[in-house]
Amino acid sequence: MSGDDNEDEQTERVRNQGKEDGLFRACMDEIRSSHTTGQALRTATLAAGLLSDKYCYAELLGQFYVATAALEKRIDELLTKDSCGDDEKSLLLVAKVKKLGYSFTSAYEADLQALLGREWKGIITSWTTEPAKQYVQRLESANDVECVAAAFILHGPLVIGGGAMLKPKVERAFGENATNVFEDVIGTARGGRSSRRREFIDLYDSLLENDVDANYRFEETVAKCGQFMKLNNQMMVSVRKKPWWMKYVAASSVAIASAIAWRIIATTTESSTIRNASLNVAN
């Protein structure tokens, strides 16, 4: 069985932990095809050398950093708006998501500094791709439902997905200082992985309880999850860095191709010479 098959099965098991007809399952079903594409893209980037070159890893990490930072900033803005009273703020869906206690912005920043040094902010600004810029622009003005959906897409993979499994690979490649983003989703934090996953799933399944606009918000949240998942994938395919060793592979390929070409030419010339010599002898 391939790794993709195992990951698909694991994703399905996680999906089935949500309530039947609940929001968590509906969101997982909405992103199913895009999530499968995302898994394939992640596999491809790893195969292409993502963890063999810190600049490749930092570039991709940077795309998710700018999107996550925009999301978490927008959530804080919604919860501190002067136009909202305390009672109104407590009714916001993002207030419930915020209570989960996850915030990855500072951890992303620590990782990027470990990878790129003190000038990391300017580097990431120059590396930010168009899909990431569009993602940020959308999140900067996101409403309550959109923030809930974006948290499902940007926080979810770390909390309930493969974040814990990716951490040791990143640590082996770039050192412990580049793994801060995984700290809240590994080991016994929050009661361990199964407890963290259960908490996240239950939060989304109970999010719209006693909500007068539950049906509308349910459909909107599901639809926005699908849209943000597609933006995730667009960010992944927009990165431009190639591993440091790629130029040597390219040079080797050229050298091998040249050697083969010269061998063909030499063989053709030799055959022609022998044929002409044979004709001269015959004459």
MIDOSE-1310 file (N, C-alpha, C; in nm, 2 decimals, decimal comma, always signed):
residues 283
msgd	+0,09/-0,12/+0,00/+0,00/+0,00/+0,00/+0,09/+0,12/+0,00; +0,06/+0,22/-0,08/+0,14/+0,34/-0,09/+0,12/+0,44/+0,02; +0,21/+0,53/+0,04/+0,19/+0,63/+0,15/+0,07/+0,72/+0,13; +0,04/+0,75/+0,00/-0,08/+0,83/-0,03/-0,21/+0,75/+0,02
dned	-0,21/+0,62/-0,01/-0,33/+0,54/+0,04/-0,34/+0,54/+0,19; -0,23/+0,53/+0,26/-0,23/+0,54/+0,41/-0,28/+0,67/+0,45; -0,24/+0,78/+0,39/-0,28/+0,91/+0,43/-0,42/+0,93/+0,40; -0,47/+0,88/+0,29/-0,61/+0,89/+0,25/-0,70/+0,82/+0,36
eqte	-0,65/+0,70/+0,40/-0,73/+0,62/+0,50/-0,73/+0,70/+0,63; -0,62/+0,75/+0,67/-0,61/+0,83/+0,80/-0,70/+0,95/+0,79; -0,70/+1,02/+0,68/-0,79/+1,14/+0,67/-0,93/+1,09/+0,68; -0,97/+0,98/+0,62/-1,11/+0,93/+0,63/-1,14/+0,89/+0,77
rvrn	-1,05/+0,83/+0,85/-1,07/+0,80/+0,99/-1,10/+0,92/+1,07; -1,02/+1,03/+1,05/-1,03/+1,15/+1,12/-1,17/+1,21/+1,08; -1,20/+1,21/+0,96/-1,33/+1,27/+0,91/-1,45/+1,20/+0,98; -1,44/+1,07/+1,00/-1,55/+0,99/+1,06/-1,56/+1,01/+1,21
qgke	-1,47/+1,08/+1,27/-1,48/+1,11/+1,41/-1,57/+1,22/+1,44; -1,61/+1,30/+1,33/-1,70/+1,40/+1,35/-1,84/+1,35/+1,35; -1,94/+1,43/+1,39/-2,08/+1,39/+1,40/-2,13/+1,37/+1,26; -2,22/+1,27/+1,25/-2,29/+1,25/+1,12/-2,38/+1,37/+1,09
dglf	-2,36/+1,43/+0,98/-2,43/+1,55/+0,94/-2,39/+1,67/+1,01; -2,27/+1,66/+1,08/-2,21/+1,77/+1,15/-2,13/+1,86/+1,07; -2,09/+1,97/+1,12/-2,01/+2,07/+1,05/-1,87/+2,02/+1,02; -1,81/+1,94/+1,11/-1,67/+1,90/+1,08/-1,67/+1,80/+0,96
racm	-1,76/+1,71/+0,96/-1,76/+1,61/+0,84/-1,79/+1,69/+0,72; -1,89/+1,78/+0,72/-1,92/+1,86/+0,60/-1,81/+1,93/+0,55; -1,73/+2,00/+0,64/-1,61/+2,07/+0,59/-1,50/+1,97/+0,53; -1,49/+1,86/+0,59/-1,39/+1,76/+0,54/-1,44/+1,71/+0,41
deir	-1,57/+1,69/+0,39/-1,62/+1,64/+0,26/-1,60/+1,75/+0,15; -1,62/+1,87/+0,19/-1,61/+1,98/+0,10/-1,46/+2,00/+0,04; -1,37/+1,97/+0,13/-1,23/+1,99/+0,08/-1,16/+1,86/+0,04; -1,24/+1,75/+0,03/-1,19/+1,62/+0,00/-1,10/+1,62/-0,13
ssht	-1,15/+1,67/-0,24/-1,08/+1,66/-0,36/-0,96/+1,76/-0,36; -0,98/+1,88/-0,30/-0,86/+1,97/-0,29/-0,76/+1,92/-0,19; -0,81/+1,85/-0,09/-0,72/+1,79/+0,01/-0,63/+1,69/-0,05; -0,69/+1,60/-0,13/-0,62/+1,50/-0,20/-0,51/+1,56/-0,29
tgqa	-0,55/+1,67/-0,36/-0,46/+1,74/-0,44/-0,34/+1,80/-0,36; -0,38/+1,85/-0,24/-0,28/+1,90/-0,15/-0,18/+1,80/-0,10; -0,23/+1,68/-0,07/-0,15/+1,57/-0,03/-0,05/+1,53/-0,14; -0,10/+1,53/-0,27/-0,01/+1,50/-0,38/+0,09/+1,61/-0,40
lrta	+0,05/+1,73/-0,38/+0,15/+1,84/-0,39/+0,26/+1,84/-0,28; +0,21/+1,80/-0,16/+0,31/+1,79/-0,05/+0,41/+1,68/-0,08; +0,36/+1,57/-0,13/+0,44/+1,46/-0,16/+0,54/+1,49/-0,27; +0,49/+1,57/-0,37/+0,58/+1,61/-0,48/+0,69/+1,71/-0,43
tlaa	+0,65/+1,80/-0,34/+0,75/+1,90/-0,29/+0,86/+1,83/-0,21; +0,81/+1,73/-0,13/+0,91/+1,66/-0,05/+1,01/+1,58/-0,14; +0,95/+1,52/-0,24/+1,03/+1,44/-0,34/+1,13/+1,53/-0,41; +1,08/+1,66/-0,43/+1,16/+1,75/-0,51/+1,28/+1,81/-0,43
glls	+1,28/+1,78/-0,30/+1,39/+1,83/-0,21/+1,36/+1,94/-0,12; +1,23/+1,95/-0,08/+1,19/+2,05/+0,02/+1,27/+2,05/+0,14; +1,29/+1,93/+0,20/+1,37/+1,92/+0,32/+1,52/+1,90/+0,31; +1,56/+1,92/+0,18/+1,71/+1,91/+0,16/+1,77/+2,05/+0,14
dkyc	+1,69/+2,15/+0,14/+1,74/+2,29/+0,12/+1,65/+2,38/+0,21; +1,72/+2,45/+0,30/+1,65/+2,54/+0,39/+1,58/+2,65/+0,32; +1,63/+2,70/+0,21/+1,56/+2,81/+0,14/+1,43/+2,76/+0,07; +1,43/+2,64/+0,02/+1,30/+2,58/-0,03/+1,20/+2,57/+0,08
yael	+1,24/+2,52/+0,19/+1,15/+2,50/+0,30/+1,10/+2,64/+0,36; +1,19/+2,73/+0,37/+1,16/+2,86/+0,42/+1,06/+2,94/+0,33; +1,08/+2,92/+0,20/+0,99/+2,99/+0,11/+0,85/+2,94/+0,12; +0,83/+2,80/+0,13/+0,70/+2,75/+0,15/+0,64/+2,78/+0,28
lgqf	+0,72/+2,77/+0,39/+0,68/+2,81/+0,52/+0,63/+2,95/+0,53; +0,71/+3,04/+0,45/+0,67/+3,18/+0,45/+0,54/+3,21/+0,39; +0,50/+3,13/+0,29/+0,36/+3,15/+0,23/+0,25/+3,13/+0,34; +0,27/+3,02/+0,41/+0,17/+2,98/+0,51/+0,18/+3,08/+0,63
yvat	+0,30/+3,13/+0,66/+0,31/+3,23/+0,76/+0,23/+3,36/+0,74; +0,25/+3,41/+0,62/+0,18/+3,54/+0,59/+0,03/+3,52/+0,59; -0,02/+3,41/+0,55/-0,17/+3,38/+0,55/-0,21/+3,36/+0,70; -0,14/+3,28/+0,77/-0,18/+3,26/+0,91/-0,17/+3,39/+1,00
aale	-0,07/+3,47/+0,97/-0,05/+3,59/+1,05/-0,17/+3,68/+1,02; -0,21/+3,69/+0,89/-0,33/+3,77/+0,85/-0,45/+3,72/+0,92; -0,47/+3,59/+0,92/-0,59/+3,53/+0,99/-0,59/+3,57/+1,13; -0,49/+3,54/+1,20/-0,48/+3,56/+1,35/-0,50/+3,71/+1,39
krid	-0,44/+3,79/+1,30/-0,46/+3,94/+1,33/-0,60/+3,98/+1,31; -0,67/+3,92/+1,20/-0,81/+3,96/+1,18/-0,90/+3,91/+1,29; -0,87/+3,79/+1,34/-0,95/+3,73/+1,45/-0,94/+3,83/+1,57; -0,83/+3,87/+1,60/-0,81/+3,97/+1,71/-0,88/+4,10/+1,69
ellt	-0,88/+4,14/+1,56/-0,95/+4,27/+1,53/-1,10/+4,25/+1,55; -1,16/+4,14/+1,51/-1,30/+4,12/+1,52/-1,34/+4,11/+1,67; -1,25/+4,06/+1,75/-1,28/+4,04/+1,90/-1,25/+4,17/+1,98; -1,19/+4,27/+1,92/-1,16/+4,39/+1,99/-1,23/+4,51/+1,93
kdsc	-1,32/+4,49/+1,83/-1,38/+4,60/+1,76/-1,46/+4,68/+1,86; -1,44/+4,82/+1,86/-1,51/+4,91/+1,95/-1,66/+4,91/+1,92; -1,70/+4,88/+1,80/-1,84/+4,88/+1,76/-1,92/+4,77/+1,82; -1,85/+4,67/+1,88/-1,92/+4,55/+1,93/-1,91/+4,56/+2,09
gdde	-2,03/+4,53/+2,15/-2,03/+4,51/+2,29/-1,98/+4,38/+2,34; -1,95/+4,36/+2,46/-1,89/+4,24/+2,51/-1,99/+4,12/+2,48; -2,12/+4,14/+2,50/-2,21/+4,03/+2,47/-2,21/+3,99/+2,33; -2,20/+4,09/+2,24/-2,20/+4,06/+2,09/-2,07/+3,99/+2,06
ksll	-1,96/+4,03/+2,12/-1,83/+3,97/+2,09/-1,83/+3,82/+2,13; -1,90/+3,79/+2,24/-1,90/+3,66/+2,29/-1,98/+3,56/+2,20; -2,07/+3,62/+2,12/-2,15/+3,55/+2,03/-2,08/+3,52/+1,89; -1,97/+3,59/+1,87/-1,89/+3,56/+1,75/-1,84/+3,42/+1,74
lvak	-1,85/+3,36/+1,63/-1,80/+3,22/+1,62/-1,65/+3,22/+1,64; -1,58/+3,32/+1,60/-1,43/+3,32/+1,62/-1,39/+3,33/+1,77; -1,48/+3,38/+1,85/-1,46/+3,38/+2,00/-1,44/+3,24/+2,05; -1,53/+3,15/+1,99/-1,52/+3,00/+2,03/-1,39/+2,94/+1,98
vkkl	-1,36/+2,97/+1,85/-1,23/+2,92/+1,80/-1,11/+2,97/+1,87; -1,12/+3,10/+1,91/-1,01/+3,16/+1,98/-0,98/+3,08/+2,12; -1,09/+3,03/+2,18/-1,08/+2,97/+2,31/-1,00/+2,84/+2,30; -0,98/+2,78/+2,18/-0,90/+2,67/+2,16/-0,75/+2,70/+2,20
gysf	-0,72/+2,83/+2,19/-0,59/+2,87/+2,24/-0,47/+2,86/+2,14; -0,50/+2,83/+2,01/-0,40/+2,82/+1,91/-0,36/+2,95/+1,85; -0,23/+2,97/+1,84/-0,18/+3,09/+1,77/-0,04/+3,06/+1,72; -0,03/+3,06/+1,59/+0,10/+3,00/+1,53/+0,19/+3,11/+1,48
tsay	+0,15/+3,24/+1,48/+0,22/+3,34/+1,41/+0,36/+3,36/+1,47; +0,38/+3,37/+1,60/+0,51/+3,39/+1,66/+0,60/+3,27/+1,64; +0,54/+3,15/+1,64/+0,62/+3,03/+1,61/+0,67/+3,02/+1,47; +0,59/+3,06/+1,37/+0,63/+3,07/+1,24/+0,75/+3,17/+1,23
eadl	+0,74/+3,28/+1,30/+0,84/+3,38/+1,29/+0,97/+3,33/+1,35; +0,96/+3,26/+1,46/+1,09/+3,20/+1,52/+1,15/+3,10/+1,42; +1,07/+3,02/+1,36/+1,13/+2,92/+1,26/+1,19/+2,99/+1,14; +1,13/+3,10/+1,09/+1,18/+3,17/+0,98/+1,31/+3,24/+1,01
qall	+1,32/+3,29/+1,13/+1,45/+3,36/+1,18/+1,56/+3,25/+1,19; +1,52/+3,13/+1,24/+1,62/+3,03/+1,25/+1,67/+2,98/+1,12; +1,59/+2,99/+1,02/+1,62/+2,94/+0,88/+1,69/+3,05/+0,80; +1,65/+3,17/+0,82/+1,70/+3,28/+0,73/+1,78/+3,39/+0,80
grew	+1,78/+3,39/+0,93/+1,86/+3,49/+1,00/+1,77/+3,62/+1,03; +1,84/+3,72/+1,08/+1,76/+3,84/+1,13/+1,69/+3,92/+1,02; +1,73/+3,90/+0,90/+1,67/+3,97/+0,79/+1,55/+3,89/+0,73; +1,50/+3,80/+0,80/+1,40/+3,71/+0,75/+1,27/+3,78/+0,70
kgii	+1,23/+3,89/+0,77/+1,11/+3,96/+0,73/+1,12/+4,02/+0,59; +1,23/+4,08/+0,55/+1,25/+4,14/+0,42/+1,26/+4,03/+0,32; +1,32/+3,92/+0,35/+1,33/+3,80/+0,26/+1,19/+3,75/+0,23; +1,12/+3,72/+0,33/+0,98/+3,67/+0,31/+0,89/+3,76/+0,23
tswt	+0,91/+3,89/+0,26/+0,83/+3,99/+0,18/+0,86/+3,98/+0,03; +0,99/+3,96/+0,00/+1,03/+3,95/-0,14/+0,99/+3,82/-0,20; +0,97/+3,72/-0,12/+0,94/+3,58/-0,16/+0,79/+3,56/-0,17; +0,71/+3,64/-0,11/+0,56/+3,62/-0,10/+0,50/+3,62/-0,24
tepa	+0,44/+3,51/-0,28/+0,38/+3,49/-0,41/+0,25/+3,56/-0,43; +0,20/+3,57/-0,55/+0,08/+3,63/-0,58/-0,04/+3,56/-0,51; -0,05/+3,42/-0,52/-0,16/+3,35/-0,44/-0,16/+3,39/-0,29; -0,04/+3,39/-0,23/-0,03/+3,43/-0,09/-0,08/+3,57/-0,07
kqyv	-0,04/+3,66/-0,15/-0,09/+3,80/-0,14/-0,24/+3,81/-0,15; -0,30/+3,73/-0,24/-0,44/+3,73/-0,26/-0,51/+3,67/-0,13; -0,45/+3,57/-0,08/-0,50/+3,51/+0,04/-0,50/+3,61/+0,16; -0,39/+3,68/+0,17/-0,37/+3,78/+0,28/-0,48/+3,89/+0,26
qrle	-0,49/+3,94/+0,14/-0,59/+4,04/+0,11/-0,73/+4,00/+0,15; -0,76/+3,88/+0,12/-0,90/+3,83/+0,15/-0,92/+3,82/+0,30; -0,81/+3,77/+0,37/-0,82/+3,75/+0,52/-0,83/+3,88/+0,59; -0,76/+3,98/+0,54/-0,76/+4,11/+0,61/-0,89/+4,18/+0,63
sand	-0,99/+4,14/+0,54/-1,13/+4,19/+0,56/-1,23/+4,08/+0,58; -1,18/+3,96/+0,62/-1,27/+3,85/+0,64/-1,37/+3,87/+0,75; -1,49/+3,81/+0,73/-1,59/+3,82/+0,84/-1,58/+3,71/+0,93; -1,67/+3,70/+1,02/-1,67/+3,60/+1,13/-1,67/+3,45/+1,07
vecv	-1,76/+3,42/+0,98/-1,76/+3,29/+0,92/-1,64/+3,26/+0,84; -1,59/+3,36/+0,77/-1,47/+3,33/+0,69/-1,35/+3,30/+0,77; -1,34/+3,37/+0,89/-1,23/+3,34/+0,98/-1,23/+3,20/+1,04; -1,36/+3,16/+1,07/-1,38/+3,02/+1,12/-1,33/+2,92/+1,02
aaaf	-1,37/+2,94/+0,89/-1,33/+2,85/+0,78/-1,18/+2,85/+0,76; -1,12/+2,97/+0,76/-0,98/+2,98/+0,74/-0,90/+2,91/+0,85; -0,95/+2,92/+0,97/-0,89/+2,85/+1,09/-0,89/+2,70/+1,07; -1,00/+2,65/+1,01/-1,02/+2,51/+0,98/-0,91/+2,47/+0,89
ilhg	-0,88/+2,55/+0,79/-0,78/+2,52/+0,68/-0,64/+2,54/+0,72; -0,61/+2,65/+0,79/-0,47/+2,69/+0,83/-0,43/+2,63/+0,96; -0,52/+2,62/+1,06/-0,48/+2,56/+1,19/-0,50/+2,41/+1,19; -0,61/+2,37/+1,12/-0,65/+2,23/+1,12/-0,54/+2,13/+1,09
plvi	-0,47/+2,15/+0,98/-0,36/+2,05/+0,94/-0,26/+2,03/+1,05; -0,22/+2,14/+1,12/-0,13/+2,13/+1,23/-0,18/+2,06/+1,35; -0,31/+2,09/+1,38/-0,37/+2,03/+1,50/-0,41/+1,89/+1,48; -0,48/+1,86/+1,37/-0,54/+1,72/+1,36/-0,47/+1,65/+1,24
ggga	-0,39/+1,71/+1,17/-0,32/+1,65/+1,05/-0,18/+1,59/+1,08; -0,09/+1,62/+0,99/+0,04/+1,56/+0,99/+0,15/+1,64/+1,06; +0,11/+1,75/+1,13/+0,21/+1,83/+1,19/+0,30/+1,76/+1,28; +0,25/+1,67/+1,37/+0,33/+1,60/+1,46/+0,43/+1,50/+1,39
mlkp	+0,39/+1,45/+1,28/+0,47/+1,36/+1,21/+0,58/+1,43/+1,13; +0,55/+1,55/+1,09/+0,65/+1,63/+1,01/+0,76/+1,69/+1,10; +0,73/+1,71/+1,22/+0,83/+1,78/+1,31/+0,96/+1,71/+1,32; +0,97/+1,58/+1,34/+1,11/+1,51/+1,34/+1,18/+1,52/+1,21
kver	+1,11/+1,52/+1,10/+1,18/+1,53/+0,97/+1,24/+1,67/+0,96; +1,17/+1,77/+1,00/+1,22/+1,91/+0,99/+1,34/+1,93/+1,08; +1,33/+1,87/+1,20/+1,43/+1,88/+1,30/+1,56/+1,81/+1,25; +1,55/+1,70/+1,19/+1,67/+1,63/+1,13/+1,73/+1,71/+1,02
afge	+1,65/+1,78/+0,94/+1,70/+1,85/+0,83/+1,76/+1,99/+0,87; +1,69/+2,06/+0,96/+1,73/+2,20/+0,99/+1,76/+2,23/+1,13; +1,74/+2,14/+1,22/+1,76/+2,16/+1,36/+1,64/+2,19/+1,44; +1,65/+2,18/+1,57/+1,53/+2,20/+1,66/+1,48/+2,34/+1,66
natn	+1,57/+2,44/+1,64/+1,52/+2,58/+1,64/+1,43/+2,61/+1,52; +1,42/+2,52/+1,42/+1,33/+2,55/+1,31/+1,20/+2,47/+1,32; +1,16/+2,42/+1,45/+1,04/+2,34/+1,46/+0,94/+2,40/+1,56; +0,95/+2,53/+1,59/+0,87/+2,60/+1,69/+0,72/+2,59/+1,65
vfed	+0,69/+2,59/+1,52/+0,55/+2,59/+1,48/+0,48/+2,46/+1,52; +0,55/+2,35/+1,55/+0,49/+2,22/+1,59/+0,48/+2,21/+1,74; +0,53/+2,30/+1,82/+0,54/+2,28/+1,97/+0,40/+2,26/+2,03; +0,30/+2,32/+1,99/+0,17/+2,31/+2,05/+0,09/+2,19/+2,00
vigt	+0,14/+2,12/+1,91/+0,07/+2,01/+1,85/+0,14/+1,87/+1,85; +0,24/+1,86/+1,94/+0,31/+1,74/+1,96/+0,31/+1,69/+2,10; +0,35/+1,57/+2,12/+0,37/+1,52/+2,26/+0,24/+1,52/+2,34; +0,26/+1,55/+2,47/+0,15/+1,55/+2,57/+0,08/+1,69/+2,58
argg	+0,12/+1,78/+2,50/+0,05/+1,91/+2,50/-0,10/+1,90/+2,48; -0,18/+1,96/+2,57/-0,32/+1,96/+2,57/-0,38/+1,81/+2,58; -0,31/+1,73/+2,65/-0,36/+1,60/+2,67/-0,32/+1,49/+2,57; -0,24/+1,53/+2,48/-0,19/+1,44/+2,37/-0,26/+1,46/+2,24
rssr	-0,21/+1,39/+2,14/-0,27/+1,41/+2,01/-0,41/+1,38/+1,99; -0,46/+1,27/+2,05/-0,60/+1,23/+2,04/-0,69/+1,33/+2,11; -0,65/+1,38/+2,22/-0,73/+1,48/+2,29/-0,73/+1,61/+2,21; -0,62/+1,65/+2,15/-0,62/+1,78/+2,07/-0,71/+1,76/+1,95
rref	-0,71/+1,65/+1,89/-0,79/+1,62/+1,78/-0,94/+1,62/+1,82; -0,97/+1,55/+1,93/-1,11/+1,55/+1,97/-1,16/+1,68/+2,01; -1,08/+1,77/+2,07/-1,12/+1,90/+2,11/-1,15/+1,99/+1,98; -1,07/+1,98/+1,88/-1,09/+2,05/+1,76/-1,21/+2,01/+1,69
idly	-1,23/+1,88/+1,67/-1,35/+1,82/+1,61/-1,48/+1,86/+1,68; -1,48/+1,85/+1,81/-1,60/+1,88/+1,89/-1,63/+2,03/+1,88; -1,53/+2,11/+1,88/-1,55/+2,26/+1,87/-1,63/+2,29/+1,74; -1,59/+2,23/+1,63/-1,66/+2,26/+1,50/-1,79/+2,20/+1,50
dsll	-1,81/+2,08/+1,56/-1,94/+2,02/+1,55/-2,04/+2,09/+1,65; -1,99/+2,16/+1,75/-2,08/+2,24/+1,84/-2,09/+2,39/+1,81; -2,02/+2,43/+1,71/-2,00/+2,57/+1,69/-2,13/+2,65/+1,66; -2,22/+2,58/+1,60/-2,35/+2,65/+1,56/-2,47/+2,61/+1,65
endv	-2,44/+2,55/+1,76/-2,55/+2,51/+1,85/-2,62/+2,64/+1,90; -2,75/+2,64/+1,89/-2,84/+2,75/+1,94/-2,81/+2,88/+1,86; -2,76/+2,86/+1,74/-2,74/+2,98/+1,65/-2,86/+3,00/+1,57; -2,92/+3,12/+1,57/-3,04/+3,15/+1,50/-3,02/+3,14/+1,35
dany	-2,90/+3,16/+1,31/-2,87/+3,16/+1,16/-2,79/+3,03/+1,13; -2,81/+2,92/+1,20/-2,73/+2,80/+1,19/-2,72/+2,75/+1,05; -2,84/+2,73/+0,99/-2,84/+2,67/+0,85/-2,76/+2,75/+0,75; -2,78/+2,89/+0,75/-2,70/+2,97/+0,66/-2,55/+2,97/+0,69
rfee	-2,52/+2,98/+0,82/-2,38/+2,98/+0,86/-2,31/+2,84/+0,83; -2,38/+2,74/+0,85/-2,33/+2,60/+0,82/-2,29/+2,60/+0,67; -2,38/+2,64/+0,58/-2,35/+2,63/+0,44/-2,24/+2,72/+0,40; -2,24/+2,84/+0,46/-2,13/+2,94/+0,43/-1,99/+2,89/+0,48
tvak	-1,99/+2,83/+0,60/-1,86/+2,79/+0,65/-1,81/+2,68/+0,56; -1,89/+2,58/+0,52/-1,85/+2,47/+0,43/-1,80/+2,53/+0,30; -1,87/+2,62/+0,24/-1,83/+2,68/+0,11/-1,69/+2,75/+0,12; -1,68/+2,83/+0,23/-1,55/+2,90/+0,25/-1,44/+2,81/+0,27
cgqf	-1,46/+2,70/+0,34/-1,35/+2,60/+0,36/-1,30/+2,55/+0,23; -1,39/+2,52/+0,13/-1,35/+2,48/+0,00/-1,27/+2,58/-0,07; -1,31/+2,71/-0,06/-1,24/+2,82/-0,12/-1,10/+2,84/-0,07; -1,09/+2,83/+0,07/-0,96/+2,85/+0,13/-0,86/+2,73/+0,10
mkln	-0,92/+2,61/+0,09/-0,83/+2,50/+0,06/-0,77/+2,51/-0,08; -0,85/+2,56/-0,17/-0,80/+2,59/-0,30/-0,68/+2,69/-0,30; -0,70/+2,79/-0,22/-0,59/+2,89/-0,20/-0,47/+2,83/-0,14; -0,48/+2,74/-0,05/-0,37/+2,67/+0,00/-0,29/+2,60/-0,11
nqmm	-0,36/+2,53/-0,19/-0,30/+2,45/-0,30/-0,23/+2,55/-0,40; -0,29/+2,66/-0,43/-0,24/+2,76/-0,52/-0,11/+2,81/-0,46; -0,10/+2,83/-0,33/+0,02/+2,88/-0,27/+0,13/+2,78/-0,28; +0,10/+2,65/-0,27/+0,20/+2,54/-0,28/+0,26/+2,53/-0,42
vsvr	+0,18/+2,55/-0,52/+0,24/+2,54/-0,65/+0,30/+2,67/-0,70; +0,29/+2,78/-0,63/+0,35/+2,90/-0,67/+0,49/+2,93/-0,63; +0,54/+2,84/-0,54/+0,68/+2,87/-0,49/+0,78/+2,84/-0,60; +0,89/+2,91/-0,59/+0,99/+2,92/-0,71/+1,12/+2,86/-0,67
kkpw	+1,16/+2,85/-0,55/+1,29/+2,80/-0,51/+1,31/+2,65/-0,55; +1,44/+2,62/-0,59/+1,48/+2,49/-0,62/+1,59/+2,45/-0,53; +1,61/+2,32/-0,50/+1,72/+2,28/-0,41/+1,85/+2,32/-0,46; +1,95/+2,34/-0,37/+2,08/+2,38/-0,42/+2,15/+2,28/-0,51
wmky	+2,11/+2,15/-0,49/+2,18/+2,05/-0,56/+2,12/+2,03/-0,70; +2,01/+2,10/-0,73/+1,94/+2,08/-0,86/+2,03/+2,12/-0,98; +2,11/+2,22/-0,96/+2,20/+2,26/-1,07/+2,30/+2,16/-1,11; +2,34/+2,08/-1,00/+2,44/+1,97/-1,03/+2,37/+1,86/-1,11
vaas	+2,24/+1,83/-1,07/+2,17/+1,73/-1,14/+2,15/+1,77/-1,29; +2,12/+1,90/-1,31/+2,10/+1,95/-1,44/+2,23/+1,94/-1,52; +2,34/+1,98/-1,46/+2,47/+1,97/-1,52/+2,51/+1,83/-1,56; +2,48/+1,74/-1,47/+2,51/+1,60/-1,49/+2,42/+1,54/-1,61
svai	+2,30/+1,59/-1,61/+2,21/+1,54/-1,72/+2,26/+1,59/-1,85; +2,31/+1,72/-1,85/+2,36/+1,77/-1,98/+2,48/+1,69/-2,02; +2,57/+1,66/-1,92/+2,69/+1,59/-1,95/+2,67/+1,45/-2,01; +2,57/+1,39/-1,94/+2,53/+1,25/-1,99/+2,47/+1,26/-2,13
asai	+2,38/+1,35/-2,15/+2,32/+1,37/-2,28/+2,43/+1,40/-2,39; +2,53/+1,48/-2,35/+2,63/+1,51/-2,45/+2,72/+1,39/-2,48; +2,75/+1,32/-2,37/+2,83/+1,19/-2,39/+2,76/+1,10/-2,48; +2,63/+1,08/-2,46/+2,55/+0,99/-2,55/+2,55/+1,04/-2,69
awri	+2,53/+1,17/-2,71/+2,53/+1,23/-2,84/+2,66/+1,21/-2,91; +2,77/+1,24/-2,84/+2,90/+1,22/-2,90/+2,93/+1,07/-2,93; +2,88/+0,98/-2,85/+2,89/+0,84/-2,88/+2,82/+0,80/-3,00; +2,70/+0,86/-3,02/+2,62/+0,82/-3,14/+2,69/+0,88/-3,26
iatt	+2,75/+1,00/-3,25/+2,82/+1,06/-3,37/+2,94/+0,98/-3,40; +3,02/+0,94/-3,30/+3,14/+0,86/-3,32/+3,11/+0,73/-3,38; +3,00/+0,66/-3,33/+2,96/+0,53/-3,38/+2,92/+0,55/-3,53; +2,84/+0,65/-3,56/+2,80/+0,67/-3,70/+2,91/+0,70/-3,79
tess	+3,01/+0,78/-3,74/+3,13/+0,82/-3,82/+3,21/+0,69/-3,85; +3,23/+0,61/-3,74/+3,31/+0,49/-3,76/+3,25/+0,39/-3,86; +3,11/+0,38/-3,85/+3,04/+0,29/-3,94/+3,06/+0,34/-4,08; +3,05/+0,47/-4,10/+3,06/+0,53/-4,23/+3,20/+0,51/-4,29
tirn	+3,30/+0,52/-4,21/+3,44/+0,50/-4,25/+3,46/+0,36/-4,30; +3,41/+0,27/-4,22/+3,43/+0,12/-4,25/+3,36/+0,09/-4,38; +3,24/+0,15/-4,40/+3,16/+0,12/-4,52/+3,23/+0,17/-4,64; +3,29/+0,30/-4,63/+3,36/+0,35/-4,74/+3,49/+0,28/-4,78
asln	+3,56/+0,23/-4,67/+3,68/+0,15/-4,69/+3,65/+0,02/-4,77; +3,53/-0,04/-4,73/+3,49/-0,17/-4,79/+3,46/-0,14/-4,94; +3,40/-0,03/-4,97/+3,37/+0,00/-5,11/+3,49/+0,02/-5,19; +3,59/+0,09/-5,13/+3,72/+0,11/-5,20/+3,79/-0,02/-5,24
van	+3,79/-0,11/-5,14/+3,86/-0,24/-5,16/+3,79/-0,32/-5,27; +3,66/-0,31/-5,27/+3,58/-0,38/-5,37/+3,61/-0,33/-5,51; +3,63/-0,19/-5,52/+3,65/-0,13/-5,65/+3,80/-0,16/-5,69
